[in-house]
Amino acid sequence: MTNQKGPAPAPLNPQVADKLLELLSTDDDFRDLFQRDAHAALVEAGYSAPAGSDPVQAAALSGASCMQLSATDQLASKERFANDRQKLVRSLTLVQHFERSADFKA
C-alpha cells in the first residue's frame, strides 16, 4: 500500500498521548503553544520523530498537520479535554491512516 499524499502519521505512543491530553486539560501555556504550533507541543509532550526523518517529515509523521488549528479555530476547554480524555487517548493511539489494498476483496 502506498500513500500518494506523503507519509501517514503513526499512532502516538500511549504515554505521549496521555501527557498531551494532561497538558491540554491543565496547562494554559501549553495550550497556547498547541494553538500556535501543534508539532512543538507534541515534542514538549514527549514525541520524538523516527531516526533519520527530516524536520518536515517529522512534523507530518507526528500527526501535527492534522492537529494544527487555524488562527480562527478555538481549542476545546480544559474541562472538555479532561472529560473526554480516555476516548481521545484511544483515538490518538490507533492507526491514523488506512488504504485498502488492491488485493482486498470486500
N, C-alpha and C positions, 0 to 999 in steps of 0.2 A: 504494500500500500504506500502510496506517495501522497504528499500534500503539496499541491501546487502553490499554496499561499505562504510557504515557508514552514519552519519548524513549529509543531504544535506544542503548547505548553504541557509540561509534565504535571502530574498531580503534585500538590505541595506535600512536603513531609508533614506528618500529623503534628509534630511539635512546633513547626513553623506556623502552620495554620492556627493552632491553638494560641500561640504567642501573638500572632497578628490580630486575632479577634479579641484577646485580652486587652491589648493596647488600644484597639479601636473602641472598646467599651469603657475605657478608664482614663486614657491619657490625651488631653487636649492638644499638646504639642505634637504627638504622634499623629493624631487625626489631621492636623494642619499639614504635616508632611505627606501623609497619604493623599490628601486632596491635591497637593501640588505635584507629587512625584511618587506614584504607586510603586515603582521598582525600588527606589531608595527606601521606602517604607518596608518593603518586603526584605530587603537586605538588613535593615535595622532589626527586623523581627527574626532574623536568623537564616534567611535564604542565602544559599551560595550557588552560583552557576556551575554547571558541569565544567570540569577541567578542559581547557582548550577553546572555550567559547569566547567570541569577541564581545565587547560591550553591547552592541546592538542585538546580537543573537541572545545574549544573556537576559536582556530585558524581555525579549519575545518568549524565551523558554520559561521565565518566571511567571508568565501569565499577566504581567503588569499591564500590557497593552489592552487586555480585556477588562482590567480593573480600573484603568485610569479614568478619572472623572473629567468631564469638561468643566470649563470655568463657570458654567451656569448650573451644573448638577449640584445637588445637595446631598451630603453624606447622611446616612441614617443616624438617628440619635444613639447615644451610648447605651441607653436602655434597650433599644431595639436590637443592637448587636448582642447585648447580654442575654436577652430573652430568646433570641434565635441562634445562639452560639453553637449548640450541638448540631443543628440542621446545617448551619454554614460550614462547620468543620467537615462534616460528611461530604458536602458538595465540593469543597476545596481540595479534598484528598482523593477524589475519584478521577478517573480518566477524563480529560477535558475535551478530547477530540476523537472522533471516530469516523472512519470512512469505510464503507462496505467494500469488501474485496470483489473483484470481477468474478472470482470463483464461487462466491457465496450464492446459494440458491435459496430464495425465500420460500 
